[in-house]
Amino acid sequence: MAGTVLLTGVSGFIAKHVALKLLNAGYNVRGTVRRLDRAAEVHAALQPYLTENAGQLGLVQADLESDAGWAEAMGGVTAVVHTASPFPIAQPKDPAAVIRPAVEGTERVLKAAAAAGVTRVVLTSSTVAILNEAKPDALQDEADWCDVHLPTTTPYARSKTLAERAAWEIAKARGLKLTTINPGLVLGPPLDEHYGSSLGLVERFLKGKDPMLPPIGLPIVDVRDVAEMHLRALQRPETEGRRYIAASGSMAFVDMGRTLKAAYPTRRIPTREAPKAIVRFLSLFDAQIRAILPKLGHLERVSNARAVSEMGMEFIAPKAALLASADWLVKHGKIWA
């Protein structure tokens, strides 16, 4: 066996895929959940995909907002993969509601690891911690950081940026061997029906909620590639002390809409791009639209060159990830005609 890995927030969309990769690679996984009544859900999601030589999965209770349980959770583990973090569809009225648990939770997990003598940590961050809105149309990479002081920076972007910066500070002070994985918009097929808000954008497209699409675009990555990068980070000591962007390319919303419309021609999927003035007007009534106002007119782009050259990643194309999400949602009855 390759040892035992503590995986935080194991019931999450990304974390379940990470757990599957780790287990099938021979690691034992100890997953944390806020409530143990979700244990059966996690086991049921993973069981159909486990290989014959998979490691063992166990679950323990630990909450990012409480010290209880973390010292015990760290006992006997060889590495920590910290994926748990709040992810809102719309930005909260109180920024602290998303920033505080993300930052304090990361600090709590890393300090507990250091106290237990666990030095290897892989952290799930985000491209929002990389993208600097002061240069929105530039190709950005791991040397870039989100500017949390810009008025257009969202609470979610601040939460991921401040949490990652805190992780690097703790790693330096406590001698932790830290790697961060920074995914773009994570699409792809869930392992079960408990996938939170991760596929909310695809659901919105398929439901035809909007007559037109805002003029923006985002980096995209398939969840299966994100999970593979977490595994490779653990397996490769040379990734220690490094950030890695997880993205296969960027897509404008209008191209996403047209891709889905071509696959589902009978659905009322928007394929036209809305003028900025209309988007600003609609944002007065829709918090999800209001959250994207700073991105209007921009196609955010990031480089995956480091993941390709140092991890050997071959990414699933953005369109394939998008269609895999949509196909799963339709197949499982999440989107009605």
N, C-alpha and C positions, 0 to 999 in steps of 0.2 A: 504493500500500500504506500501511497505517496504522502501520508500524513492526514491530519484533520484540519480542515479549514473552517473558521467561523465566518458565516455569511449573514450579514445583517439584513433585516427586512426581506426574508426569504419568500414571503408571499407576494412580492411585487412582480410586475410584468417582466422586467429585465432580470430580476434576481432568480426567478424560477428557471429561466434559460441558463443563467450562470450556474445554478445548482446542478442542472442536468449535465452541462459540460464537465464540471468538476467530478461529479459522481462517475460518469462514464470514462473519465480519465484515471479512475482508481482512487481518487481522494475520498475520504470520509468527510461529510459535511454536517456541521452543527449550525442549523439555521435559527435566527432569532425572529420572534413574532411578538407583537404587543399583547396578543391574547392566544392562549394555547388552544382555544376552540377552533382555530384555523388550521391546526395540525393535519386533520384528515383531508382538508382541501388541498394542502400542499402535496401530501403523499399521493393523493389520487391524480393530481396533475402530472406528476413526474413518472409514476409507475409504468404507464404504457410505453415510455421511451427509454427505459433503462436497459442497458446491455447486460449480458450474463455476468460479466466481471465488474459490475459497478460497485462503488463504495457504499457505505452505509449512511443513511440520513437520519439525523435526530433533531428535534426541535426543543428550544428553550425559550422561556419568556423573558424579554428585556425590552424596555421602552427608551427611546432616545431622550425623553424628557425626565428620566429618573435614573439615579445611580444604582437602583436595586437590580441585582441579577448579573451585572456586567462582569464583576470579578469572577463569579462562578462560571460564566459563559466562556471566559478566556482559558480556563483550566485545561491544560494538555493540548492546546491547539498549536499548530506550527505556522499559521498565517491567518490574517484577517482580510476578508473582502467586504468593504463597507459600501453597500448600495443604497441603504435606506435614507430617504430624504423626501420631504413634502413636495408634491408637484401639482400646483393648481392649474385648472383650465383657464380661469379668469384670475386676474391679479386681485389680491385681497384688499379690502378697504384699509386694514391695518397692516402695513408692511412687516411689522414684527411677527405677525402670525405665521409667516413662512420663513423669515430670516432667522429668528431666534432658535427654533427647533433644528434647523439645518446646521447652523454654526455650533450651537451648544451640543447637539447630538454628535457631530463629528469630533469635537474636542473630547467628549465623554468616551467615545469608542477608542480613539487613539491613545488617550491617557490610560485607559484600562488595559490596553494591549501592552503599553510600555511598562506599566506596573507589574504585569504578569510575565514580563520577559519575552513577549512575542514581538519580534522586530520586523517581520515582513508584512506589509500592508498594501493592498490594492484598493484604491478609492474610485468610485464612480462619480465623476464630476460632470461637466457638460460643456458643449461649445459655447454656451452663453457666458461661461467664465473666460472665454478666449476672445469672443467677438467684441471689438471696441467700436462703439457706434459713432465715434469721431471720424472713423474712416470706413464707412459702411460698405463701399463697393470694392474695397481692396481684398486680395486673396490673403487671408490671415492664417497663421500657424501657431505652433506651441509656444513661440516666443512672445505672442501677444496675450494681453490681459484685458478683460472688461474693465472699463473705468466706472467704478461704483459711484463716483461723484457727479456724473452727468445727470441732468434732470430727467432725461429720457430713459435712463436705465431702470428696468422694471424691478420690483421686489424679488421676483424669482431669480433674475440674473444676479442681483446683489447677494441673494442667499447662497447661490452656488459658488460665486466668486469668493465671498468672505469665508465660506466653509472650506474651500480648497486652499486658500491662503493660510487659514488657521492650521490645516493639515500639514502644509509644508513647514510652517514654523515649529509645530510640535515635533515633526520628524527630525528637524535639525537639532532641536534642543534635547530630544530624548534618544537620538541615535536610531531612529526607525528607517527601514529600507522601504521607501514609499514609491509607488507608481500610480499615476492617475490615468484613467480612461475618460476621454471627453467626447461623449456622443453628441451628434446632431439630433434632429427629430427622429425618434426611434419608432420605426414601423416594423411590419412583419407579423407573422401569425402568433397569437398567444398560445400557451399550452393548456389553458382552460378558460372558463368564462369570467374569471376574476382578474381583469386586466386594468382596472382603475380608469384613469383619464388618458392613458397613453395613446389610444386610438381615437380620441374624441374628434380630431380634425377629419379623419377619414369618414367617421360616422356622419359628421356634418355635411361633407360633400355628398355622400350617398343619399342622404335624406332630402337633398335639394333645399336646404333651409335658406340659402342665399340666392337671389336671382343672378348676381354677378360676383366675381371674386376680386379681392383686394390686390393691388399691384405690388406684391411682395414675393419673396422666395427664401427658402431655408435649406441648410444642409440636411441630408437625409442619410440614415443608416438602417440596415436590417438588424433586428434584435439578435438574430443568430450570430451575426458578425460581432456585435458588442460582447456577447457571451464568450465567443472564441478569443477575443482580445484579452479578456480577464484571465482566461486560462493560460494563454501564451505569456502574459505578464508574470504569472506565478512560476511558470516553467523556465523562464529565461532570466537569470540573475542580471544580465546586462541591461534589462529595462529598469532596474532600480534607480531612483532619482530622476525619472523622466516622465514627461507628460506625453500622451498619445491621443491624437484626434481620431475619433471613430466616425467616419463619414465617407460615403461612396460618391458623393457629388451633390449638387444643389438643383432644386426644381422650383420654378415659379408656380404660384398657386394655379394660374390659368392653365399651365401645362399639366398639373396634377388633375385638374378638372377634365381636361380634354382626354387624358389617358384613361380616366375612369369612365367617361362617357363612351369612348370607343369600346370598352370592355362590357359596359352595361347600357346599350343604346336606348333601352325602353325606360330607363330611369331619368328623373328630372334633375340631372346633374348640371350645375352651372359650367359654362365654357367661355363666358365673356369676362373681360377684365373691367372692373368698375373704375370710373374716374375718382381721383383722390377726394374731391369735394363730397361725393356721395358717401364714401366710406366714413369720412369725418362726421357727416350728418347721422349716419346709422349708429356710430359709436356712442351717440348721446343716449341710446336706448338699449345697447347691448354691451355688456362688460367684456365679453370675449373679443369683440371687434375693437373696443377701446384699448385693449392690451397690445394690439399690434400697430397702433398709430405711428410710433417712432420708426417703424420699419417700412412705411409706405414708399414705394418707388425704388426699393433696393432689393437686390438679390444677394443675400449673404453667402459668402464663399470661404471655405477653409481648405487647407491642404492636408491630404492623408499620406504624404510622401514618407513621413517617418514610420507610420504603421506598416506601409508597404515594404520599405527597405530594411527596417529593423525587426519586424515581426513576421515578415513574409505574408502579409494579409493580401487576399484576393477578394475584393468586396463584391457583394451582391449589388447589382445596379439599382439606382433609386426607383425606377419604374417597376422593377420586379418586386422590390420591397413594398411599394404602394399597392400593387395588385395582390400581393400575398395577404396584406391586411384586409383589403376589400373582399377578397374571395372568402376569407375566414368569417368575416362579419356576416356576409350573405348566407353562406353555408350553414351557419349556426343560428340563423333566424334573428340576428341582432338588428337587421335593417329590413323593414317591411316595405312591400311594394306601394 
